């Protein structure tokens, strides 16, 4: 049995006088604007759009491996956004002032109910994006064999395994942290807060190294390499087709695969742009130990993380615009489902030539 202790880290943070480069007042402004307003609006919008994505991809069916991958991506994006909605509520100063039976910041900030679940879903999103871009690279490298390699059933297995492995990777956090009753000096009463074991710091250090360094940067590296490869190959094939069009030659990459590749390239590019700031924050945590949630530069860390969360939310929320713009099959099913007056039946020609 673990011997759990109360968490007084939030009290230590409040009593500490050295706040580094940014004052508590400035931090509070960003807390209200970035978390309680901007990020919350994006998260609610993204939650709706990803529910729509899930409905559309389910209706499109699972015969196409791309649809299976994008369905998994929509589910993980939905998880990212729902956990952030709760995260932002906990950081709303008005919510914190309520006489609640629990400490919102204490329960949430140390990642048990929002932070670590959000981290888990963002890592799943990163690896599904990496898998999708890798599959597109295979499609270009082995256009005649890829359909035998990447089948819908195998994609389902990969996506399910990613969810299981990455969720399991954060389970040690819940072994050394618990939510339970603790005395709050600020409220002068017992509330629900965070309890932890003596080996918590060691376990969280390992979990940080695994989830926020190895898992995160390896996925990010795969996405960058595959995206650059796709961009280079698409440009070279476009140039080759123009040069050989008069000779009547053609490559082995179908028109549909070319369109899917362009769509995947846009998805991965959005991911890279939105996750670069978060990656920089993680590098900063490695270089400067005081740049952390309870270090000397905690307020600067908090502000930069707030912008990082906004970008993560943007990445999860905007994929619907890419799908609607670049896939006539998605657009048709969307219109049939949500804009019936404007909808039209899916044509066989579209189904065979468009993602």
Buried (B, 14 or more C-beta within 10 A) or exposed (E): EBEBEBBBBBBEBEEEEEBBEBEEEBBEEBBBEBBBEBBBBBBBBBBBBBEBBBBBBEBBEBEBBBBBBBBBBBBBBBBBBBBBBBBBBBBBEEBBEEEEEBBBBBBBBBBBBBBBBBBBBBBBBBBBBBBBBBBBBBBBEBBEEBEEEBEBEEBBEBBEEBBEEBBEBBEBBEEBBBBEEBEBEEEEEEBBBBBBBEEBEEBBEEBBEBBBBEBBBEBBEBBBBBBBBBBEBBEEBEEEBEEEEEEEEEEEBBEBBBBBBBBBBBBBBBBBEBBEBBBEBBEBBEEEEBBBBBBBBBBBBBBBBBBBBBBBBBBBBBBBEBBBEBBBBBBBBBBBEEEEEEBEEBEEEBBEBBB
